[in-house]
Amino acid sequence: MWNSESIKELRKSLDLSQSEFSKKLGIREQTVSEWETGVYSPRGGSITLLDIAAKEVHGDKIICGVFNRTKMRKIIYLKEIQ
């Protein structure tokens, strides 16, 4: 399960700011801040995104999901982030 410390550790291991991390995951920067401070915990598709990010780290690249939020559907696409 993801907690505030593990999310912050993942982001820092990728050498990303909260803003950069949020853009890579397709979420709001405020959401990353709320996760890292323990205000909220990730759930649903966000957990999947964090799991993918953690498992697919290869050197300085990462494979990560991005949500397509059109018509209230959440579809995960894989893309390479550099």
ZAMARDREN-182045 format. One record per atom (N, C-alpha, C, O): residue in three letters; x, y, z. Coordinates in pm, whole numbers, plus 50000, padded with zeros to 5 digits. Example, Ala and Ser with C-alpha at 12.3 -4.5 7.8 and 13.67 -1.06 7.14 Angstrom:
REM residues 2
ALA513194943150780;ALA512304955050780;ALA513204967050780;ALA514244966850846;SER512854977550708;SER513674989450714;SER512905000350787;SER513415011450804;
***
This chain:
REM residues 82
MET500844988250000;MET500005000050000;MET500885012450000;MET501945012750064;TRP500455022449929;TRP501205034849919;TRP500875044050036;TRP499705046250069;ASN501925049450099;ASN501725059450204;ASN502515071950167;ASN503205072150065;SER502415082150248;SER503045094950216;SER504545093650195;SER505105099750104;GLU505195085850278;GLU506645084350267;GLU507055076750141;GLU508015080550074;SER506335066150108;SER506715058249990;SER506475065949860;SER507235064349764;ILE505445074249857;ILE505185082349738;ILE506285092749720;ILE506785094849610;LYS506635099249828;LYS507695109349822;LYS509025102949782;LYS509775108649703;GLU509305091249836;GLU510535084049804;GLU510585080249655;GLU511625081449591;LEU509455075549601;LEU509395072149458;LEU509665084549374;LEU510465084149280;ARG508995095549406;ARG509185107849330;ARG510625112649334;ARG511195116449232;LYS511205112349452;LYS512595116849467;LYS513565107349397;LYS514575111849343;SER513285094449397;SER514165084949329;SER514165087349178;SER515125084049109;LEU513075093249129;LEU512985096748987;LEU513535110748960;LEU513575115348846;ASP513965117449067;ASP514545130849057;ASP513565140548992;ASP513925148148902;LEU512305140149041;LEU511255148748987;LEU510685157749096;LEU510595153649212;SER510305169949059;SER509575178549150;SER508135173549158;SER507725165049079;GLN507375178749253;GLN505965174849261;GLN505235178549132;GLN504385171049085;SER505575189949077;SER504945194348952;SER505265184848837;SER504365180948763;GLU506525181248823;GLU506935172148716;GLU506285158348734;GLU505805152348638;PHE506285153548857;PHE505715140448888;PHE504215140248855;PHE503715130648797;SER503525150848893;SER502085151448866;SER501805151548716;SER500855145148671;LYS502615158648640;LYS502435158848494;LYS502695145148433;LYS501985140848343;LYS503705138348483;LYS504025125048430;LYS502905115048458;LYS502645106148378;LEU502235116748573;LEU501155107548610;LEU499795112048558;LEU498835104348563;GLY499705124248509;GLY498435129348459;GLY497465133148569;GLY496255131548555;ILE498005138148680;ILE497175142248794;ILE497535156648833;ILE498495162348780;ARG496755162348923;ARG497025176048969;ARG498235176249064;ARG498465166749139;GLU498985187149059;GLU500115188749150;GLU499645188649295;GLU500315183149382;GLN498495194549321;GLN497935194749456;GLN497695180649509;GLN497855178049628;THR497325171549420;THR497085157649460;THR498375151349512;THR498355144549614;VAL499485153549441;VAL500775148049486;VAL501115153849623;VAL501545146449712;SER500935166749640;SER501215173149769;SER500345167149880;SER500835164449990;GLU499075165049851;GLU498165159249951;GLU498555144949986;GLU498435140850101;TRP499005137349887;TRP499485123749915;TRP500715124150004;TRP500805116750102;GLU501665132849969;GLU502935133150041;GLU502815138750183;GLU503645135650269;THR501805146750207;THR501595151950342;THR500625143350423;THR500405145950541;GLY500055133250359;GLY499145124150428;GLY497725129350441;GLY496915123350512;VAL497395140350374;VAL496025145550377;VAL495075135450313;VAL494005132650366;TYR495495129950199;TYR494735119650130;TYR495675108350091;TYR496885110150084;SER495105096850065;SER495845085450014;SER495385082349873;SER494215084449841;PRO496285077449788;PRO495855073849653;PRO494895062149658;PRO494955053749749;ARG494005061649560;ARG493055050449552;ARG492745047649406;ARG493025055849319;GLY492195036249382;GLY491765032449247;GLY492885032749145;GLY493935026749164;GLY492635039949036;GLY493575040748926;GLY494885047348963;GLY495925044448903;SER494855056049062;SER496095062649106;SER497065052649167;SER498275053849150;ILE496535042949238;ILE497395032449294;ILE498035024549181;ILE499215021049187;THR497255021749079;THR497785014548963;THR498915022448898;THR499945016748863;LEU498725035448881;LEU499775043848822;LEU501055043348904;LEU502155042048849;LEU500925044449035;LEU502105044149122;LEU502775030349116;LEU504005029449115;ASP501985019849112;ASP502535006349101;ASP503325004748972;ASP504424999248972;ILE502755009448861;ILE503435008548732;ILE504735016448736;ILE505775011648691;ALA504675028548789;ALA505865037048797;ALA506955030248879;ALA508125030448840;ALA506595024448991;ALA507575018049079;ALA508195005649016;ALA509385003049036;LYS507424998048941;LYS507894985448884;LYS508694987248756;LYS509524978748722;GLU508444997948684;GLU509004999548551;GLU510145009648542;GLU510435014648433;VAL510785012848652;VAL511905022248649;VAL513105015148586;VAL513535004648633;HIS513635021048480;HIS514795015648410;HIS515785026948386;HIS515605034948294;GLY516805027848467;GLY517775038648451;GLY517095052048470;GLY516485054548574;ASP517195060748370;ASP516575073948381;ASP515245074748307;ASP514725085648283;LYS514685063148270;LYS513395063048201;LYS512385055348284;LYS512755047048367;ILE511145058048262;ILE510085051148335;ILE508895049248242;ILE508595057848159;ILE508225038048255;ILE506985035948183;ILE505855038748283;ILE505865033448394;CYS504925046748244;CYS503915051048338;CYS502585052648270;CYS502535055648151;GLY501505050648343;GLY500175052348286;GLY499725066748291;GLY500135074448378;VAL498905070348198;VAL498295083548196;VAL496795081748176;VAL496375074048090;PHE495995088748254;PHE494555087548243;PHE494025095748127;PHE494485106948103;ASN493085090248057;ASN492295097647959;ASN490965100248028;ASN490175091048046;ARG490715112648066;ARG489535115748147;ARG488315119948065;ARG487355125048121;THR488345117947934;THR487195121947853;THR486015112947882;THR486155100947902;LYS484855119047885;LYS483585112047908;LYS483595103648035;LYS482975093048041;MET484315108548136;MET484335102348268;MET484865087948269;MET484615080548364;ARG485575084148164;ARG486165070748159;ARG487635071948192;ARG488295081348149;LYS488145062748266;LYS489555062648300;LYS490205050948228;LYS489975039348261;ILE491015054148130;ILE491695043948051;ILE493195046048071;ILE493685057248055;ILE493905035648104;ILE495335037048124;ILE496065034147995;ILE495875023647934;TYR496905043447955;TYR497765041747839;TYR499195040947889;TYR499555047647985;LEU500005032747826;LEU501405032147860;LEU502175041047766;LEU501935041047645;LYS503095048647822;LYS503935057047738;LYS505275058547806;LYS505395057047928;GLU506295061447727;GLU507625063247780;GLU507795077647823;GLU507475086947748;ILE508305079447942;ILE508565092747996;ILE510075094348008;ILE510755085648063;GLN510575105147957;GLN512015107447963;GLN512325119548046;GLN513495123048063;
***
